[in-house]
């Protein structure tokens, strides 16, 4: 009972898919779903139980802040079983769940409770050549299943909403809920110096953040740096190797040093972003652009693409160029490197822009999607 004597309404229980945290390369979708789980837990309006695959390994990039229950199959067999048979249900390991939230572009299992699905992007439909053949086929089928069966589809950007509508999703069932900024406090000069020393970064550098895969525009960045011709400028790559020919071999022709750091934890990444002459994120397409947001939160000068979700996130707090245009990117980098006053203005503007995206607001948007889905089944 509540203090005023009214009966207490139990919190809805949500089975939240976390299977991408066990992918070989978890990527931004895993980071965003872990942050969402933390935000929902902090809000307290629902009780979240994570659902993962059978695995002996720990989830990545970090342990979730919610209870996790395991399905009886590991990856990739779990996704094959979902696609072919619609089983095992997530509700089987969370039988008390009032709602299931699917978060990967794989055909979700057939549940006995309402289904909400997050669609990060529809790139497997629009650009299957950017993925492995098996992955593109599974994800195209999965997205079509989500479009047909989910009561509510949550997307992180207007760009993804438009893509969903173009590929047959019911516009009335889509909710745009941007991700938030999870960057910690901006590191001070001493911490920045320690991080640079630890990773062997010296001299002026530009930083790319993300998984190296075809759609990230690394070949475009390489061509821009070749055109720029600066041997004193280091390119720092922070993020895992993904799949495909991400740079078409062009990075080997970049005039200056190329430093590959692999995965970098968030605290170190914020220091790298703050110290860089620019964080360059030349993606050809994105569902949201979390590295753009978190780089701005760290006070970085960001150079990204104007006609993608990255530009949508950046607003007027970054330098933007058309996706795929190496000449325009080279000109933008030259301007950034030569105009200290303009860079100072961007460094001031970027954190303010990033602060307009909060995980608390994301949680509220997702909770509204849950309410709509639950009300539709009453």
Helices and strands as residue ranges (DSSP letters): E 12-17, G 19-22, H 27-43, E 46-52, E 67-70, H 77-85, G 90-92, E 99-102, E 114-118, H 123-126, G 128-130, H 133-149, E 152-155, H 158-166, G 171-173, E 174-176, H 189-199, E 205-209, G 214-216, H 218-228, E 234-238, G 250-253, E 258-262, H 266-275, E 278-281, H 290-297, E 302-305, H 309-314, E 319-321, H 326-338, H 340-354, H 359-375
